[in-house]
Amino acid sequence: MKSFSQYLKVKMRDPEYKKHYDALEPEFAKTMPILKNNPTPELKPAPPPSGQKIFNRFNF
């Protein structure tokens, strides 16, 4: 398979798989707007307090 869409197209031919996939649609419909409207900001470490060095496993 070259892509997920091709994989899904093949899997959707299986009636049992399609039944389970379709059963998840209401949950997916509720989740996607939340994810689209509230993107997770990039997580960045907080800067150390001025004049202090933070010691961790990478810089000690």
PQR file with spaces between the fields and no chain letter, atoms N, CA, C, O and H, PARSE charges and radii, in Angstrom:
ATOM       1  N    MET     1       0.838   -1.180    0.000 -0.4000 1.5000
ATOM       2  CA   MET     1       0.000    0.000    0.000 -0.0000 2.0000
ATOM       3  C    MET     1       0.883    1.244    0.000  0.5500 1.7000
ATOM       4  O    MET     1       1.880    1.306    0.719 -0.5500 1.4000
ATOM       5  N    LYS     2       0.523    2.198   -0.783 -0.4000 1.5000
ATOM       6  CA   LYS     2       1.313    3.421   -0.878 -0.0000 2.0000
ATOM       7  C    LYS     2       0.859    4.484    0.105  0.5500 1.7000
ATOM       8  O    LYS     2       1.652    5.344    0.489 -0.5500 1.4000
ATOM       9  H    LYS     2      -0.287    2.148   -1.367  0.4000 1.0000
ATOM      10  N    SER     3      -0.385    4.443    0.515 -0.4000 1.5000
ATOM      11  CA   SER     3      -0.858    5.468    1.432 -0.0000 2.0000
ATOM      12  C    SER     3      -1.982    4.908    2.298  0.5500 1.7000
ATOM      13  O    SER     3      -2.542    3.846    2.025 -0.5500 1.4000
ATOM      14  H    SER     3      -1.029    3.744    0.203  0.4000 1.0000
ATOM      15  N    PHE     4      -2.288    5.661    3.351 -0.4000 1.5000
ATOM      16  CA   PHE     4      -3.364    5.224    4.228 -0.0000 2.0000
ATOM      17  C    PHE     4      -4.703    5.203    3.494  0.5500 1.7000
ATOM      18  O    PHE     4      -5.524    4.319    3.737 -0.5500 1.4000
ATOM      19  H    PHE     4      -1.833    6.524    3.573  0.4000 1.0000
ATOM      20  N    SER     5      -4.929    6.153    2.608 -0.4000 1.5000
ATOM      21  CA   SER     5      -6.210    6.194    1.889 -0.0000 2.0000
ATOM      22  C    SER     5      -6.394    4.936    1.026  0.5500 1.7000
ATOM      23  O    SER     5      -7.506    4.420    0.910 -0.5500 1.4000
ATOM      24  H    SER     5      -4.262    6.871    2.410  0.4000 1.0000
ATOM      25  N    GLN     6      -5.311    4.450    0.426 -0.4000 1.5000
ATOM      26  CA   GLN     6      -5.412    3.213   -0.344 -0.0000 2.0000
ATOM      27  C    GLN     6      -5.678    2.026    0.575  0.5500 1.7000
ATOM      28  O    GLN     6      -6.489    1.158    0.252 -0.5500 1.4000
ATOM      29  H    GLN     6      -4.408    4.869    0.520  0.4000 1.0000
ATOM      30  N    TYR     7      -5.005    1.989    1.704 -0.4000 1.5000
ATOM      31  CA   TYR     7      -5.210    0.934    2.689 -0.0000 2.0000
ATOM      32  C    TYR     7      -6.657    0.920    3.172  0.5500 1.7000
ATOM      33  O    TYR     7      -7.287   -0.134    3.255 -0.5500 1.4000
ATOM      34  H    TYR     7      -4.347    2.694    1.966  0.4000 1.0000
ATOM      35  N    LEU     8      -7.171    2.101    3.486 -0.4000 1.5000
ATOM      36  CA   LEU     8      -8.536    2.203    3.973 -0.0000 2.0000
ATOM      37  C    LEU     8      -9.542    1.769    2.909  0.5500 1.7000
ATOM      38  O    LEU     8     -10.538    1.117    3.223 -0.5500 1.4000
ATOM      39  H    LEU     8      -6.659    2.958    3.418  0.4000 1.0000
ATOM      40  N    LYS     9      -9.291    2.118    1.695 -0.4000 1.5000
ATOM      41  CA   LYS     9     -10.177    1.728    0.598 -0.0000 2.0000
ATOM      42  C    LYS     9     -10.290    0.203    0.508  0.5500 1.7000
ATOM      43  O    LYS     9     -11.379   -0.337    0.314 -0.5500 1.4000
ATOM      44  H    LYS     9      -8.483    2.648    1.440  0.4000 1.0000
ATOM      45  N    VAL    10      -9.163   -0.476    0.651 -0.4000 1.5000
ATOM      46  CA   VAL    10      -9.164   -1.942    0.615 -0.0000 2.0000
ATOM      47  C    VAL    10      -9.894   -2.502    1.840  0.5500 1.7000
ATOM      48  O    VAL    10     -10.712   -3.413    1.715 -0.5500 1.4000
ATOM      49  H    VAL    10      -8.278   -0.037    0.809  0.4000 1.0000
ATOM      50  N    LYS    11      -9.598   -1.955    3.020 -0.4000 1.5000
ATOM      51  CA   LYS    11     -10.227   -2.449    4.254 -0.0000 2.0000
ATOM      52  C    LYS    11     -11.734   -2.222    4.271  0.5500 1.7000
ATOM      53  O    LYS    11     -12.472   -3.031    4.833 -0.5500 1.4000
ATOM      54  H    LYS    11      -8.934   -1.214    3.121  0.4000 1.0000
ATOM      55  N    MET    12     -12.199   -1.134    3.661 -0.4000 1.5000
ATOM      56  CA   MET    12     -13.633   -0.830    3.676 -0.0000 2.0000
ATOM      57  C    MET    12     -14.444   -1.821    2.835  0.5500 1.7000
ATOM      58  O    MET    12     -15.672   -1.838    2.918 -0.5500 1.4000
ATOM      59  H    MET    12     -11.599   -0.477    3.204  0.4000 1.0000
ATOM      60  N    ARG    13     -13.785   -2.625    2.048 -0.4000 1.5000
ATOM      61  CA   ARG    13     -14.485   -3.666    1.293 -0.0000 2.0000
ATOM      62  C    ARG    13     -14.936   -4.808    2.205  0.5500 1.7000
ATOM      63  O    ARG    13     -15.855   -5.554    1.868 -0.5500 1.4000
ATOM      64  H    ARG    13     -12.787   -2.611    1.981  0.4000 1.0000
ATOM      65  N    ASP    14     -14.289   -4.936    3.354 -0.4000 1.5000
ATOM      66  CA   ASP    14     -14.649   -5.965    4.336 -0.0000 2.0000
ATOM      67  C    ASP    14     -15.853   -5.467    5.136  0.5500 1.7000
ATOM      68  O    ASP    14     -15.746   -4.458    5.834 -0.5500 1.4000
ATOM      69  H    ASP    14     -13.543   -4.329    3.629  0.4000 1.0000
ATOM      70  N    PRO    15     -17.006   -6.160    5.047 -0.5600 1.5000
ATOM      71  CA   PRO    15     -18.216   -5.674    5.733  0.2800 2.0000
ATOM      72  C    PRO    15     -18.058   -5.566    7.250  0.5500 1.7000
ATOM      73  O    PRO    15     -18.613   -4.653    7.862 -0.5500 1.4000
ATOM      74  N    GLU    16     -17.322   -6.469    7.853 -0.4000 1.5000
ATOM      75  CA   GLU    16     -17.126   -6.431    9.312 -0.0000 2.0000
ATOM      76  C    GLU    16     -16.294   -5.205    9.705  0.5500 1.7000
ATOM      77  O    GLU    16     -16.619   -4.522   10.677 -0.5500 1.4000
ATOM      78  H    GLU    16     -16.871   -7.211    7.356  0.4000 1.0000
ATOM      79  N    TYR    17     -15.246   -4.930    8.969 -0.4000 1.5000
ATOM      80  CA   TYR    17     -14.411   -3.759    9.234 -0.0000 2.0000
ATOM      81  C    TYR    17     -15.219   -2.479    9.043  0.5500 1.7000
ATOM      82  O    TYR    17     -15.144   -1.565    9.864 -0.5500 1.4000
ATOM      83  H    TYR    17     -14.983   -5.484    8.180  0.4000 1.0000
ATOM      84  N    LYS    18     -15.989   -2.414    7.961 -0.4000 1.5000
ATOM      85  CA   LYS    18     -16.790   -1.229    7.667 -0.0000 2.0000
ATOM      86  C    LYS    18     -17.805   -0.966    8.774  0.5500 1.7000
ATOM      87  O    LYS    18     -18.058    0.184    9.132 -0.5500 1.4000
ATOM      88  H    LYS    18     -16.050   -3.156    7.294  0.4000 1.0000
ATOM      89  N    LYS    19     -18.384   -2.036    9.314 -0.4000 1.5000
ATOM      90  CA   LYS    19     -19.354   -1.889   10.400 -0.0000 2.0000
ATOM      91  C    LYS    19     -18.697   -1.236   11.623  0.5500 1.7000
ATOM      92  O    LYS    19     -19.266   -0.328   12.229 -0.5500 1.4000
ATOM      93  H    LYS    19     -18.178   -2.971    9.024  0.4000 1.0000
ATOM      94  N    HIS    20     -17.506   -1.701   11.976 -0.4000 1.5000
ATOM      95  CA   HIS    20     -16.800   -1.130   13.129 -0.0000 2.0000
ATOM      96  C    HIS    20     -16.340    0.305   12.849  0.5500 1.7000
ATOM      97  O    HIS    20     -16.407    1.169   13.723 -0.5500 1.4000
ATOM      98  H    HIS    20     -17.043   -2.439   11.484  0.4000 1.0000
ATOM      99  N    TYR    21     -15.882    0.543   11.645 -0.4000 1.5000
ATOM     100  CA   TYR    21     -15.445    1.888   11.251 -0.0000 2.0000
ATOM     101  C    TYR    21     -16.616    2.873   11.323  0.5500 1.7000
ATOM     102  O    TYR    21     -16.480    3.972   11.860 -0.5500 1.4000
ATOM     103  H    TYR    21     -15.828   -0.159   10.935  0.4000 1.0000
ATOM     104  N    ASP    22     -17.755    2.470   10.784 -0.4000 1.5000
ATOM     105  CA   ASP    22     -18.931    3.342   10.799 -0.0000 2.0000
ATOM     106  C    ASP    22     -19.464    3.572   12.209  0.5500 1.7000
ATOM     107  O    ASP    22     -20.032    4.626   12.498 -0.5500 1.4000
ATOM     108  H    ASP    22     -17.865    1.577   10.348  0.4000 1.0000
ATOM     109  N    ALA    23     -19.282    2.594   13.080 -0.4000 1.5000
ATOM     110  CA   ALA    23     -19.742    2.744   14.462 -0.0000 2.0000
ATOM     111  C    ALA    23     -18.960    3.828   15.199  0.5500 1.7000
ATOM     112  O    ALA    23     -19.467    4.410   16.159 -0.5500 1.4000
ATOM     113  H    ALA    23     -18.821    1.738   12.846  0.4000 1.0000
ATOM     114  N    LEU    24     -17.741    4.105   14.767 -0.4000 1.5000
ATOM     115  CA   LEU    24     -16.920    5.131   15.408 -0.0000 2.0000
ATOM     116  C    LEU    24     -17.201    6.542   14.896  0.5500 1.7000
ATOM     117  O    LEU    24     -16.714    7.512   15.477 -0.5500 1.4000
ATOM     118  H    LEU    24     -17.329    3.633   13.987  0.4000 1.0000
ATOM     119  N    GLU    25     -17.962    6.672   13.838 -0.4000 1.5000
ATOM     120  CA   GLU    25     -18.205    7.968   13.217 -0.0000 2.0000
ATOM     121  C    GLU    25     -18.788    9.018   14.177  0.5500 1.7000
ATOM     122  O    GLU    25     -18.317   10.156   14.161 -0.5500 1.4000
ATOM     123  H    GLU    25     -18.357    5.884   13.366  0.4000 1.0000
ATOM     124  N    PRO    26     -19.791    8.694   15.014 -0.5600 1.5000
ATOM     125  CA   PRO    26     -20.312    9.725   15.928  0.2800 2.0000
ATOM     126  C    PRO    26     -19.248   10.262   16.891  0.5500 1.7000
ATOM     127  O    PRO    26     -19.218   11.458   17.183 -0.5500 1.4000
ATOM     128  N    GLU    27     -18.385    9.383   17.379 -0.4000 1.5000
ATOM     129  CA   GLU    27     -17.324    9.823   18.286 -0.0000 2.0000
ATOM     130  C    GLU    27     -16.308   10.691   17.532  0.5500 1.7000
ATOM     131  O    GLU    27     -15.849   11.710   18.047 -0.5500 1.4000
ATOM     132  H    GLU    27     -18.410    8.412   17.142  0.4000 1.0000
ATOM     133  N    PHE    28     -15.970   10.283   16.333 -0.4000 1.5000
ATOM     134  CA   PHE    28     -15.041   11.040   15.500 -0.0000 2.0000
ATOM     135  C    PHE    28     -15.607   12.422   15.182  0.5500 1.7000
ATOM     136  O    PHE    28     -14.878   13.414   15.191 -0.5500 1.4000
ATOM     137  H    PHE    28     -16.343    9.455   15.914  0.4000 1.0000
ATOM     138  N    ALA    29     -16.895   12.482   14.904 -0.4000 1.5000
ATOM     139  CA   ALA    29     -17.535   13.761   14.572 -0.0000 2.0000
ATOM     140  C    ALA    29     -17.476   14.741   15.749  0.5500 1.7000
ATOM     141  O    ALA    29     -17.433   15.953   15.535 -0.5500 1.4000
ATOM     142  H    ALA    29     -17.488   11.677   14.896  0.4000 1.0000
ATOM     143  N    LYS    30     -17.475   14.241   16.972 -0.4000 1.5000
ATOM     144  CA   LYS    30     -17.367   15.107   18.147 -0.0000 2.0000
ATOM     145  C    LYS    30     -15.920   15.521   18.421  0.5500 1.7000
ATOM     146  O    LYS    30     -15.667   16.633   18.886 -0.5500 1.4000
ATOM     147  H    LYS    30     -17.510   13.256   17.146  0.4000 1.0000
ATOM     148  N    THR    31     -14.988   14.639   18.138 -0.4000 1.5000
ATOM     149  CA   THR    31     -13.592   14.866   18.477 -0.0000 2.0000
ATOM     150  C    THR    31     -12.887   15.814   17.510  0.5500 1.7000
ATOM     151  O    THR    31     -12.118   16.671   17.946 -0.5500 1.4000
ATOM     152  H    THR    31     -15.193   13.736   17.760  0.4000 1.0000
ATOM     153  N    MET    32     -13.130   15.680   16.231 -0.4000 1.5000
ATOM     154  CA   MET    32     -12.397   16.467   15.247 -0.0000 2.0000
ATOM     155  C    MET    32     -12.578   17.985   15.396  0.5500 1.7000
ATOM     156  O    MET    32     -11.588   18.708   15.290 -0.5500 1.4000
ATOM     157  H    MET    32     -13.755   14.984   15.877  0.4000 1.0000
ATOM     158  N    PRO    33     -13.765   18.493   15.632 -0.5600 1.5000
ATOM     159  CA   PRO    33     -13.870   19.955   15.827  0.2800 2.0000
ATOM     160  C    PRO    33     -13.075   20.457   17.031  0.5500 1.7000
ATOM     161  O    PRO    33     -12.538   21.564   17.010 -0.5500 1.4000
ATOM     162  N    ILE    34     -13.004   19.648   18.066 -0.4000 1.5000
ATOM     163  CA   ILE    34     -12.222   20.035   19.245 -0.0000 2.0000
ATOM     164  C    ILE    34     -10.754   20.145   18.875  0.5500 1.7000
ATOM     165  O    ILE    34     -10.082   21.108   19.244 -0.5500 1.4000
ATOM     166  H    ILE    34     -13.440   18.748   18.084  0.4000 1.0000
ATOM     167  N    LEU    35     -10.258   19.150   18.141 -0.4000 1.5000
ATOM     168  CA   LEU    35      -8.854   19.164   17.757 -0.0000 2.0000
ATOM     169  C    LEU    35      -8.534   20.289   16.777  0.5500 1.7000
ATOM     170  O    LEU    35      -7.461   20.889   16.847 -0.5500 1.4000
ATOM     171  H    LEU    35     -10.804   18.368   17.842  0.4000 1.0000
ATOM     172  N    LYS    36      -9.446   20.571   15.881 -0.4000 1.5000
ATOM     173  CA   LYS    36      -9.197   21.618   14.889 -0.0000 2.0000
ATOM     174  C    LYS    36      -9.239   23.014   15.496  0.5500 1.7000
ATOM     175  O    LYS    36      -8.499   23.895   15.059 -0.5500 1.4000
ATOM     176  H    LYS    36     -10.317   20.084   15.824  0.4000 1.0000
ATOM     177  N    ASN    37     -10.088   23.232   16.494 -0.4000 1.5000
ATOM     178  CA   ASN    37     -10.245   24.564   17.087 -0.0000 2.0000
ATOM     179  C    ASN    37      -9.284   24.824   18.238  0.5500 1.7000
ATOM     180  O    ASN    37      -9.070   25.978   18.607 -0.5500 1.4000
ATOM     181  H    ASN    37     -10.688   22.516   16.850  0.4000 1.0000
ATOM     182  N    ASN    38      -8.707   23.790   18.804 -0.4000 1.5000
ATOM     183  CA   ASN    38      -7.813   23.948   19.948 -0.0000 2.0000
ATOM     184  C    ASN    38      -6.498   23.221   19.694  0.5500 1.7000
ATOM     185  O    ASN    38      -6.234   22.203   20.333 -0.5500 1.4000
ATOM     186  H    ASN    38      -8.880   22.852   18.504  0.4000 1.0000
ATOM     187  N    PRO    39      -5.678   23.710   18.791 -0.5600 1.5000
ATOM     188  CA   PRO    39      -4.419   23.014   18.534  0.2800 2.0000
ATOM     189  C    PRO    39      -3.522   23.053   19.765  0.5500 1.7000
ATOM     190  O    PRO    39      -3.518   24.027   20.518 -0.5500 1.4000
ATOM     191  N    THR    40      -2.793   22.019   19.949 -0.4000 1.5000
ATOM     192  CA   THR    40      -1.876   21.943   21.075 -0.0000 2.0000
ATOM     193  C    THR    40      -0.656   22.803   20.771  0.5500 1.7000
ATOM     194  O    THR    40       0.001   22.600   19.750 -0.5500 1.4000
ATOM     195  H    THR    40      -2.796   21.228   19.337  0.4000 1.0000
ATOM     196  N    PRO    41      -0.347   23.748   21.629 -0.5600 1.5000
ATOM     197  CA   PRO    41       0.843   24.568   21.373  0.2800 2.0000
ATOM     198  C    PRO    41       2.101   23.712   21.502  0.5500 1.7000
ATOM     199  O    PRO    41       2.113   22.701   22.203 -0.5500 1.4000
ATOM     200  N    GLU    42       3.147   24.135   20.819 -0.4000 1.5000
ATOM     201  CA   GLU    42       4.404   23.407   20.951 -0.0000 2.0000
ATOM     202  C    GLU    42       4.873   23.498   22.393  0.5500 1.7000
ATOM     203  O    GLU    42       4.852   24.565   23.008 -0.5500 1.4000
ATOM     204  H    GLU    42       3.138   24.957   20.250  0.4000 1.0000
ATOM     205  N    LEU    43       5.287   22.379   22.906 -0.4000 1.5000
ATOM     206  CA   LEU    43       5.757   22.353   24.281 -0.0000 2.0000
ATOM     207  C    LEU    43       7.229   22.742   24.307  0.5500 1.7000
ATOM     208  O    LEU    43       8.067   22.108   23.666 -0.5500 1.4000
ATOM     209  H    LEU    43       5.304   21.513   22.407  0.4000 1.0000
ATOM     210  N    LYS    44       7.524   23.784   25.052 -0.4000 1.5000
ATOM     211  CA   LYS    44       8.898   24.251   25.195 -0.0000 2.0000
ATOM     212  C    LYS    44       9.219   24.299   26.680  0.5500 1.7000
ATOM     213  O    LYS    44       8.362   24.649   27.492 -0.5500 1.4000
ATOM     214  H    LYS    44       6.844   24.300   25.573  0.4000 1.0000
ATOM     215  N    PRO    45      10.447   23.948   27.038 -0.5600 1.5000
ATOM     216  CA   PRO    45      10.785   24.008   28.462  0.2800 2.0000
ATOM     217  C    PRO    45      10.790   25.454   28.950  0.5500 1.7000
ATOM     218  O    PRO    45      11.150   26.377   28.219 -0.5500 1.4000
ATOM     219  N    ALA    46      10.395   25.618   30.163 -0.4000 1.5000
ATOM     220  CA   ALA    46      10.388   26.954   30.763 -0.0000 2.0000
ATOM     221  C    ALA    46      11.835   27.408   30.955  0.5500 1.7000
ATOM     222  O    ALA    46      12.697   26.591   31.280 -0.5500 1.4000
ATOM     223  H    ALA    46      10.103   24.869   30.757  0.4000 1.0000
ATOM     224  N    PRO    47      12.107   28.678   30.762 -0.5600 1.5000
ATOM     225  CA   PRO    47      13.472   29.161   30.978  0.2800 2.0000
ATOM     226  C    PRO    47      13.805   29.122   32.467  0.5500 1.7000
ATOM     227  O    PRO    47      12.918   29.249   33.311 -0.5500 1.4000
ATOM     228  N    PRO    48      15.086   28.945   32.784 -0.5600 1.5000
ATOM     229  CA   PRO    48      15.452   28.919   34.202  0.2800 2.0000
ATOM     230  C    PRO    48      15.286   30.309   34.806  0.5500 1.7000
ATOM     231  O    PRO    48      15.347   31.306   34.086 -0.5500 1.4000
ATOM     232  N    PRO    49      15.078   30.387   36.114 -0.5600 1.5000
ATOM     233  CA   PRO    49      15.026   31.700   36.765  0.2800 2.0000
ATOM     234  C    PRO    49      16.331   32.442   36.493  0.5500 1.7000
ATOM     235  O    PRO    49      17.387   31.823   36.372 -0.5500 1.4000
ATOM     236  N    SER    50      16.259   33.740   36.400 -0.4000 1.5000
ATOM     237  CA   SER    50      17.437   34.532   36.017 -0.0000 2.0000
ATOM     238  C    SER    50      18.617   34.246   36.943  0.5500 1.7000
ATOM     239  O    SER    50      18.488   34.196   38.166 -0.5500 1.4000
ATOM     240  H    SER    50      15.400   34.244   36.498  0.4000 1.0000
ATOM     241  N    GLY    51      19.769   34.061   36.307 -0.4000 1.5000
ATOM     242  CA   GLY    51      20.999   33.835   37.064 -0.0000 2.0000
ATOM     243  C    GLY    51      21.178   32.421   37.563  0.5500 1.7000
ATOM     244  O    GLY    51      22.185   32.138   38.213 -0.5500 1.4000
ATOM     245  H    GLY    51      19.873   34.102   35.313  0.4000 1.0000
ATOM     246  N    GLN    52      20.257   31.521   37.293 -0.4000 1.5000
ATOM     247  CA   GLN    52      20.385   30.147   37.771 -0.0000 2.0000
ATOM     248  C    GLN    52      20.488   29.193   36.589  0.5500 1.7000
ATOM     249  O    GLN    52      19.933   29.436   35.517 -0.5500 1.4000
ATOM     250  H    GLN    52      19.439   31.750   36.765  0.4000 1.0000
ATOM     251  N    LYS    53      21.204   28.118   36.809 -0.4000 1.5000
ATOM     252  CA   LYS    53      21.322   27.095   35.781 -0.0000 2.0000
ATOM     253  C    LYS    53      20.523   25.871   36.242  0.5500 1.7000
ATOM     254  O    LYS    53      20.583   25.468   37.403 -0.5500 1.4000
ATOM     255  H    LYS    53      21.655   27.921   37.679  0.4000 1.0000
ATOM     256  N    ILE    54      19.784   25.303   35.310 -0.4000 1.5000
ATOM     257  CA   ILE    54      19.022   24.096   35.632 -0.0000 2.0000
ATOM     258  C    ILE    54      19.875   22.890   35.266  0.5500 1.7000
ATOM     259  O    ILE    54      20.370   22.784   34.144 -0.5500 1.4000
ATOM     260  H    ILE    54      19.735   25.631   34.366  0.4000 1.0000
ATOM     261  N    PHE    55      20.042   21.982   36.222 -0.4000 1.5000
ATOM     262  CA   PHE    55      20.804   20.767   35.983 -0.0000 2.0000
ATOM     263  C    PHE    55      19.826   19.636   35.695  0.5500 1.7000
ATOM     264  O    PHE    55      18.853   19.424   36.420 -0.5500 1.4000
ATOM     265  H    PHE    55      19.640   22.068   37.133  0.4000 1.0000
ATOM     266  N    ASN    56      20.110   18.931   34.634 -0.4000 1.5000
ATOM     267  CA   ASN    56      19.314   17.754   34.325 -0.0000 2.0000
ATOM     268  C    ASN    56      20.234   16.698   33.730  0.5500 1.7000
ATOM     269  O    ASN    56      21.454   16.853   33.767 -0.5500 1.4000
ATOM     270  H    ASN    56      20.900   19.104   34.045  0.4000 1.0000
ATOM     271  N    ARG    57      19.687   15.663   33.201 -0.4000 1.5000
ATOM     272  CA   ARG    57      20.520   14.557   32.714 -0.0000 2.0000
ATOM     273  C    ARG    57      21.303   14.935   31.453  0.5500 1.7000
ATOM     274  O    ARG    57      22.179   14.179   31.033 -0.5500 1.4000
ATOM     275  H    ARG    57      18.695   15.537   33.171  0.4000 1.0000
ATOM     276  N    PHE    58      21.015   16.057   30.855 -0.4000 1.5000
ATOM     277  CA   PHE    58      21.703   16.445   29.637 -0.0000 2.0000
ATOM     278  C    PHE    58      22.818   17.455   29.867  0.5500 1.7000
ATOM     279  O    PHE    58      23.741   17.544   29.058 -0.5500 1.4000
ATOM     280  H    PHE    58      20.303   16.672   31.196  0.4000 1.0000
ATOM     281  N    ASN    59      22.751   18.205   30.938 -0.4000 1.5000
ATOM     282  CA   ASN    59      23.781   19.248   31.155 -0.0000 2.0000
ATOM     283  C    ASN    59      24.151   19.344   32.635  0.5500 1.7000
ATOM     284  O    ASN    59      23.725   20.269   33.326 -0.5500 1.4000
ATOM     285  H    ASN    59      22.001   18.132   31.596  0.4000 1.0000
ATOM     286  N    PHE    60      24.925   18.409   33.106 -0.4000 1.5000
ATOM     287  CA   PHE    60      25.339   18.505   34.501 -0.0000 2.0000
ATOM     288  C    PHE    60      26.826   18.418   34.631  0.5500 1.7000
ATOM     289  O    PHE    60      27.354   18.482   35.741 -0.5500 1.4000
ATOM     290  H    PHE    60      25.271   17.657   32.545  0.4000 1.0000
